Amino acid sequence: MNLTTPRGMSRRHFLSHLATSSLMAPAAAHFLSNLNLHAAEIAKSRKACILIWLQGGAPTIDMWDLKPGSKTGGEFQPISTAGDLQISEHLPETAKVMDNLSLVRSMSTREADHERGRYYMHTAFVPNPTVVHPTFGSVVSHELGPQRADLQIPAFISIGGGSFGPGFLGMANAPFVVSGDGQIRNADMAGMDAARLRQRLQMLSVVEDSFINSNRGEMPVAHKDVYGKAVNLMTSDQMKAFKAEEETQQTRDLYGTTDFGNSLIMARRLVETGVPFVEVQFPGSWDLHSDVFNLLRDNGLPQLDKGLAGLTRDLKERGLWDDTVVVCMGEFGRTPRINQNVGRDHWARSWSVCLGGGGLTGGIAVGATNEDGTQILGKSYLPGDLWTTVAHALRIPLDTVHESKRGRPMKLAGGGTPIAELIG
């Protein structure tokens, strides 16, 4: 905001006179209040979250919370990091930037079924047959999207996977899904010439307006809004955010020349464009019921290591780190016990999540498990606590309450409590 002040008088000097004038006190208070609100809105308008989703449930005991010397410890050894904690030897690049990232080692979610676990970790609510809750990306879209006046594309992008839906927040906040190479899924208008596209849209508009005017509920309105965003996505200059190939080879090497690295570059470009929530699904599954150590060593961990470290470095170098929260997790962890197939099975009782950025404290481990990883020592955390911590970093008011389709009040992230060690 630019303020015009008398020549020779500084802005601070002018505001001081204005605020201390007895005649102008009410006006000054109102003015300064609006100024502070405006500054807060500007700060919030830059906030974003990138969720790295490890589909299948990654073995966090072999990544973030190793147990060397115990029967459950497995084949990997811990190494020191730039932070005040140790992680797996097969995450050496991440170790170098770990002063920016932190771990929550005491997640206890009790939902060890894939779909129920995915739902719980995405929404902060246990599945309930009477209500469909919004994935947290949809919550961020609903809260921050309307503030991005210059954003011509959806406020929630999911790369490489479908995430979960918007639930009672409506289709306007649904994830817009693209593949790992930036292609829009089911884009039946792709490749059309301008005249044909214009004709299609005019015909569609007539049909949609007819449905809307016939009072058939909110779905026609939501469909028109979502389709309009799809058109914007294909015709806007902001479409360039999906063109990771435009980055320099140096940047692409930083992330790793893999589909996962490419997806993370896209996520960073989308955040730069103004998208407040991007979910990136790691290609392939972490559901490692057999041969867990070879699969982690040869494929999963090298890709994750390069991508997560590259994203952290790139966001920092571009001045985006303090405004962007990065969360890396799956639906649960894996059993401390190693099974007969040299794998680990589903385990939601005691596991870890990695996160950082957005002003959160870096370089620490919050919570702990016992010597073999089977139990949490002290306080445990739920998905609602995790997402409330993210909401705090994104400047979303924690007392926000949404309303379900039946008029039931729904607290933000299920009424979770921010993790004190991470928010300072």
C-alpha positions, 0 to 999 in steps of 0.5 A: 500500500502506498501512502501519500504524505506531506513533503519532508514528512516520513510515513512513520512520522505522519502516522505518529501524528495521525494516531496521537491527534486527539481529534483524529484518534477514532479515524486514526485507530480505524485507519491503522486497524485497516492497515494492519488487516491489509498487511495480514491479508498480503502475508496470507496471500503468499502462503502455500502448502505442498503435500508429498503423498507416499501412497501405501504407507512408507516404513518410517522406522527405516527412514525417520526413526531408526532403531539400530541394534534392536530386533526391529531395526532392520538393515539401515543405519542412522546418520547425523544431519544438519539438524538436531536429529538423525535419519536414514543413511539412504537419505544423505541429501535430505540430511544436509537440509534437515535443519529446515525440516522437522519430524513428528515421531509420535503419530498414532492414528489407529487406522491401519486400513489403506482407504480409511488411513488415507481419508483420516490423514487427508481430512483429519476426520475418521471416516463417517457414513453420515458425512463426507469431509473435505480433504485439507487441500480443499479446506485451504482452497476454500479459505485462501483461494478467494484471496488470490484475485490474480489466480486464473487456475484452480487453488488446489492442484493434485499431481499424479493422483486424485487425492480426496474430494471437497466433501461438504465444501463443494466442487469449486474446491475439488482437486484439479488433477494432472498427470506427472507430466502436467497433462490434464486428465480427461481434458476433452478440449485439448488440441482444439482450435480456438474457433471450435473451442469457443463454439463448444463453450457457448453451447455448454454455457447455454445448457448449464444456464438452463440447468441453473435456472431450473433450480436443480440444486448447487451441482449445476452451479458448481459444475459450471464453476469447475469447468470454467476453471478448467478452461482458464487452465488451458487458455491462461498464461498461468498454464506455463506453471505446468511446463517443468521442462522449461526449467534449466538442466541445473534445476532439473538435476537438483530435483532428480531427473525422474517423474517424481522430481518433475512433479515437484518442480511443477509444484514449486512453479504452481506455488510461485504462480499463486496456487495455495495447495499442491499435492504430489503423489509419489509414483509407485507404492510404499506398501512394502510387505516383502523385500522392503530393504532392497526396494527402499535402497534401490528405488524409493529412498534415492528418489525421495531423497533427491526430490525432497532435498531439491525442493527444500533448497529451491524454495529457499533459494527463491525466497519461498521457504518461509511462506511454503509448508512442505509435508511428507507422509503416507496413510500410516507407517509399517510394523516394527516387526519384520515379517517372513518375506523380509517386509513390514506390514501396516502399522498406525500405532507409532510412526513419523511425519516429516514437515517444514517451511512456512515459519515452522521450527526446523531441525528437531524431532517432536515426540519419540518411540521406545527402543524397538518402535512399538510404543510412543513415549509421552504425547502422541499426535493425530492428523488434526494436530498436524493439519492445525499446525499447517493451518497456523503456518498458513494464517488460517484462523484456528477457530474457523468452523465450516458447516456440513450439508446437514447444517452440522458445525465442523471445526477446522481439522477436527479441532486439533491442537497445533504442535507447540514445538513446531510453531515456536 
